């Protein structure tokens, strides 16, 4: 279901009413299914999807004046998505993959932002980890340093620093692309689509202009640009071929926004569950099983320890939702010979 735009004019009983109260009354009859709540509406406002007289507002309690023009952009699919809501995640649930006195690496679950968002009530990995360390150490000033991130629906390895002395080394590993990241991604395939066992993409990526009719609040999209942009390189290896698609090992050599998602999508193989970069062409029969979320997982992170210099290899096994999805597919025998290409 695409993003929908709704316009309202404040009049009658809505004048002098709170924005969230009036907007809830307006939107409730438009909801495509039961369960639209004031809490969901408040999250919509705090996410920046509501404009008054052309200006974005993040204040649910704002009082409406007569004639005020309200625009709201709603993705009903995301409103009713099964991703965990704020308050579901607990610091004690975080799975620690590596820890010493300088670093801690954890498995980020899908549906949890890496860092704080515009909604201050929403859980995020950074704050949950800080609460965990405060509880374990008894130190209310326990330090957590954030140096890289994963998209909300991407799962996998995220490493944080526990002391400022480790910041420079970790920052250098990521800024100079010395840290090697390996992801797993599943892509459905078009009917008759051929795939290569090994291939890569080298190009320049930049933010794309809004499409005609696209709202101001729509998520930013990135893609290949002919001038400007930032150099981006990703190598892909076929891990398993299925009748319904392919499981790829992805190694980004650079760290651009949405890099793996864009490179796969622009190669005609958008990741299953990727609503932003779309579906390309008709799928094979039987491959229409909906993905539980964006099927992209940060499997492995290899880097040198910022203090000792010793090599670290940190891995995070596939979450249950990803494993369950793959277990329902029909695997094919992998080809014994690999080829390569570059875009």
N, C-alpha and C positions, 0 to 999 in steps of 0.2 A: 504494500500500500504506500503510495508516494506521499511526500510531505504536502499537507493541505494548509491553505491560508484562509483565515476567517476574519471578517471585519465587523466591528460593532461601533455604534455611536451611543455615547452615554446620554440617556434621557429618562424621564419619568422617575421610577423608583431607584434607578441606578445612580442618579445624581447624589453626590455626597456619600455614596456607599464605598466600601473598601474594594480595591481592584480585584482581589482574589474572590471575594464574595460574589460580586457581580459577574465576573468571568466564569465562575463555576456554574452559575445559573444559566448563562448563555450557552456554554459548551456541553453541559450534561445531556441535553436532548440530541446533540450531534454525535455523541459517542457511539461507535459502531458495535459496542458490546458492553454488557454490565461490568461494573467494577471501577468506573472512573470516579476518583475520590478527590477530596480537597487536598490531600497530601500529594497526589500525582499532579494536580494543578499547580501547587506551590513549587514543586520541583521544576515544572515547565517554566514558571516565571524566573526562578533563580538560575535556570540554564540560559537565560537571555533570549527566550523565544517570543517575548511580548513587547510591543511598541505602543507608546501613547503619543499621538500627534507626530509620528515619525521618529521618535526618540526611544531607544531601548530603555526599559525600566526593570530593575531587579528587586523592587520593593513591593511585596504582596499587599502590604497594608496601605498603600498609597490611596488617597481619597480622590474619587473621580469628580470632575467638574462637568457642568452641562455642555454638551456638544463635543466632548473629548472623543477623538478618533482612536479606537483600539484595534490593533492588528495582532493576531496571534498565529504562529506557525506551529503546526502539530504534526508529528509523525506518530500516528495512532499505533502502528506496529510496535514502535519502541515503548510507547506509553504502557502497552500491555505485555511487553516482553517478559520472559520468564527469568531474566537475569536477577540475581539477588538484589533486594532493595536495601536502602540504607539501614544500618543497624543489624543486618544479618551476620556480617563477618565479625569475628572475635579475634583479638590479639593472640589468644591461646591456640587458635586454629592454624596459625602460620607455620608452615613446614620449613624448618631451617635446613639448608643444604650444605652450608659451610659456615664456620665461625671461629675466629680467634680474637685476640685483644684489639685488632685493628679493623677487621672486616666482618661483615655478616652478609650471607647470601640466602635469599628465601625464594620459595616457589610462589609466584603471583598467580592467584586463581583467576579464571575468566570472570568478567563482569565487575572487576574491582579496578578503579583508576589507580595509576601509580602514584600520583601526587594530588594535592587538594584541587578541587574544581570550584566553579562559581557557586555551587551549592554547599554552604558550610556544614550542613547536616549530613552530607554524604560521606560514607567511609572511603578511605583511600589507603593504599599500602604503606605510604610513608608514615602517616599518623598511627596506624595500627602497630607498625614495628616500633615506633617510639614508645607507645604505651606498653608494649611487651617488654622493652628494655628497662623502662622505668620500674615496672612491676618486679622484674627479676633482680635488678641491681639495688632497688630502693633509692636510686638517685633521680630526683625530679628533673635534673638538668642533663640526663643522659643524651649524648650527642648522636645524631643520625645525619649522615651526609648523602645526598641524592646526586648521582652523576649520569644516570641514563634512565630511560623509561620504556615501557611497553604500552601499546594501545590498550584501552579498557578491556576489550574482548579477547586480547592476546594473552595466553598463559605462558609461564616459564620463569627462567632464571633472572633475578634482579639482584645486583650486589650493591651494598651500601657501605660507607665508611663509619667506623665507631669512634675514631679520633681524627682531629683535624690534621695531624701530622701525616696521615695517609692520603689526604686529598690531592696533593700535587701529583703523586705517582698514578693514582687512579684516573685523574683528569687527563694526564698525558696519554695513558693507555687508550682512552676513548677518542680524544681529540686527534691523535696521530694514527688512529685505526690500528693500534698494535694489539688490541683485544680481538680475538677471533670468535665471532658469534655463529652458531649453527641453529637454524630453525627447521621445523617440519611444517609443511603446508599441504593440504589436500585440495586439488582442483578438479571439478567435474570437466568432462570433455565433450566437444561437439560430435555429432554423428560423423564417423569416418575420419576424425582428427588424428593425425599422426604426431607422435612425440619422440624426442631424441633422449638418449640416456644421459647425456652430458651437454650442457650448453650454458651460455652466459649472455648477459646484457651489459653493455657499456654505453651510457648516454649522459645527457644533462637533464636534471629534473628541476622544475620550478612550479610555483603556485599558478593554477589555471584561472582564467577569468570566470566569473559567474556565467552560467548558461542562460539563454533567454527565458525570462519568466521565473528564474530561480530566486528564492527569497534571500534577503540579506543575512538571515540567521542560519542558512544552510551551511553544513560543514565545509571547510575548505578542501578542495581537491588539488592533487598534484599530478603532473604528467611530464612527458618529454617536451623540451623546448628547444628551438633551433638557435636561439641567442640568449645569453645570460644563463641563469640557472646554476646549479651546482653539479659537478661531476658525480656520477653514481655508477657503481659496478656491483653486480650480483652474479654468483656462480650457482648453477642448479645441477643436481644429480638425481636421477630417478631412483627412488628407494623401492617402490612397489607399484606395479601397474594393476589396476582393477578394471573390470568391465565398465564400471561407472566413472572412472577417472584415474588420477595418478597422485601418489604421495611423493613429495619432493623434499630433498635435503637442500636447504637454501643457505648460502654463505654470503652475506653482504660484506663487501670489502670497504664500503663507505657507510655512513650512517645518516642518510637523508630521510626526511619525513615520509612515511608510508612507502618506503623504497621497495620492499619485497612485494607488497600489494600492487603497486603500480607496474613493476616490471612483469609480473605474472599476468595482470589484466591486459596490458598493452601487447603482450605476446599471445593473446587470445585465450588465456586460461585464468580468469579471475578466481580467487580463492573462494571455496564454498562458504556461504554465510556472509560474504562481503557485500553489504548493501550499498556502500559508497562507490565502489568501482564496478559494480554491475555484473550482469550475466551476458556473455557473448554468444549469440546463436542458440539454436535448439539443442537440447541435451539428448543423449542416448535414452532410449526407453528404459525405464527402471532406475534411472539416475536422478529422479525428481525428489528423492527423500530429502526433506529440509534439514539443513545443518543446525545443530543446537546453538551455534554462534559462529563467529569468524574462526575457521579451523586453521589457525596459525599458532605455533607453539615454539617458544625459545628453549630449545633442547639443551644447548651446551654453551658454556662461556669459558674460553681459554685466555689466560693473561698471566703476566708475571706479578707476583706479590709486590705491592708498592713499597714495602719496607725491607723484606728479606731478599727480594729479587727472584725467589724460587717460582717455578712455573706452577700455576693452579689450573685444574680442570674441574669445573663445577657443572653437574648435570641435573636435570629435572625430568623425571619420567612423565609420559603423557598423562594428562588428567583423565578421569573416568569418562567424561562426556565425549572426548576425542576418541578414546579407545573403543567405546561402545559403538560409535558411528562407523569406524573402520571395520569392526567385527561383523557388521551387517552387510558389508560389501563382498563382491565376488572377485577374489584375486586371480590374476593371470600370471603365467610364467614370465619372469623378467628376461629381456633379451640379453644375450651373452656379449654383444658388441656395443660399444658406445661411440657416439659421434659428438661433435661439438659445433657450435656456431656462436657468432657474436652479432649483436644488433648494433 
